[in-house]
Amino acid sequence: MAGIIAPVVIHLWNNRQGKVLSIGSIDFLDKTSLRKARSRRISDWWLLVLRCLLLILVALLLAGPVWKRQPDVGKKGWVLVSKVTMTEASQVDSLVQRGFQKHYMEGPSWWENFHVLDQEAPAGIPFYVFTDGLLVHFSGIRPVSNRPVYWQINAYPDSIVHWVAAAWKQGADSMSVITGSSGATGISYNYRISGRDTTPVDTSTLRVAVCTDDKYSRDGQWVTGAVKALQQFTRRNIMISNSPEGADWVFWLSEKPLNTKAPNIVLYEPGQATPVDTWIRGSDIPVEKVTEQTRQLQPIWTDGFGKPLLALEETGGGRRYHFFSHFDPAWNGLVWSKDFPVLMEELLLGQPANASDRRVIDPSQVTPSRGGNEQQDTPVMATSIDLSPFGWLLIFLTLVAERILSFKRAKNG
């Protein structure tokens, strides 16, 4: 019967000796059945583990393993606080307790401060900004950033400040006085004639030269008209000419190279005209064309987005004012505006003083524009380390161990 071991033993009983005599046995199993009856078990566990590990490592290597390391941003975000205003101390303290870093902003421009700190901070972390809302603290180009920015301006007292802007002698016993007043919504000036008092009187003569070529002769007429209107309003001793010799101010409205020296020079910034849809900040004067701005200068007049329209360059020979538009109705509405003489007064006479300016910026214009700056164009992402070299090394070591173990197994039989 196949598959069953049935040895038959023939016993003979030897009564005399009391022994069992085995005569023989019969085996009904063949050699194949004996092999099938052997126990099935794994005898080389380590060899099996190494070969399975080798297959796993090869599969992982084909998948292209990398190790991503998150950037060390240190804190949840930054809190930017201007030193001139600390009325939001409770909110600042709450953010600091939650793990935000506090950084102070110092004047004169909060936008310039923000731009510097925006370049220093890790990309992507949020900014919480607390400043005042005075317009004089938001000069320069409105910053651009991709990070989340939450800007809160403190409510400034709605007070009006008055000051004497200028005074000139008017006859023997009288004087012309210009007084200024500034509040949250704007600046205004008032002209009056009064008797002699203790107000300092300016007796100097302001010399203004308007120099043009044939192409910009019409522009020169607009500038001359604005200066004359300023002279009639202020009764200031202003002399207007077309010669730059001895002038305090020179309007160089020409494509010819500048060939004169003066303490103050206003000139057109060369470049191709670019259509825009903006306005001169602090007024409703529209701007339709500008020239490209290729360098950072101190802004004097800015558009509605904080970009300079008239910017100052300090040189060894004096101050140069670069105008990124033209005194032309085709470029802007400046020459038609009643505010043109006022802007010329601020430029030529240096008014108003920033200390007296109480205008408040529109909250909708405070927060930086969304977009990519130099830092945010290539944000700092998680660092990726290719693990393929380490995978090849592990495969090699595993293969060597497997071969050694296999060789010993074969040698031991």
Sequence and secondary structure as in RCSB ss.txt:
>XXXX:A:sequence
MAGIIAPVVIHLWNNRQGKVLSIGSIDFLDKTSLRKARSRRISDWWLLVLRCLLLILVALLLAGPVWKRQPDVGK
KGWVLVSKVTMTEASQVDSLVQRGFQKHYMEGPSWWENFHVLDQEAPAGIPFYVFTDGLLVHFSGIRPVSNRPVY
WQINAYPDSIVHWVAAAWKQGADSMSVITGSSGATGISYNYRISGRDTTPVDTSTLRVAVCTDDKYSRDGQWVTG
AVKALQQFTRRNIMISNSPEGADWVFWLSEKPLNTKAPNIVLYEPGQATPVDTWIRGSDIPVEKVTEQTRQLQPI
WTDGFGKPLLALEETGGGRRYHFFSHFDPAWNGLVWSKDFPVLMEELLLGQPANASDRRVIDPSQVTPSRGGNEQ
QDTPVMATSIDLSPFGWLLIFLTLVAERILSFKRAKNG
>XXXX:A:secstr
 TT       EEEETTTTEEEE        HHHHHHTS      HHHHHHHHHHHHHHHHHHT  EEEE     S
S EEEEETT  TTHHHHHHHHHTT EEEEE SS HHHHHHHHHHHS TT  EEEEEE BGGGS S   EESS EE
EEEE      EEEEEEEEE SSSEEEEEEEEE SS EEEEEEEEE  SS  B   EEEEEEE STTHHHHHHHHH
HHHHHHHHH   EEEES  TT SEEEEESSS      SEEEEE  S EEEEEEEBTTS  EEEEEE   S  EEE
EEBTTS EEEEEEEETTEEEEEESS SSTTTBSGGGSTTHHHHHHHHHH  S GGG   B  GGGTS EES  TT
TTS    EEEE HHHHHHHHHHHHHHHHHHHHHHHHT 
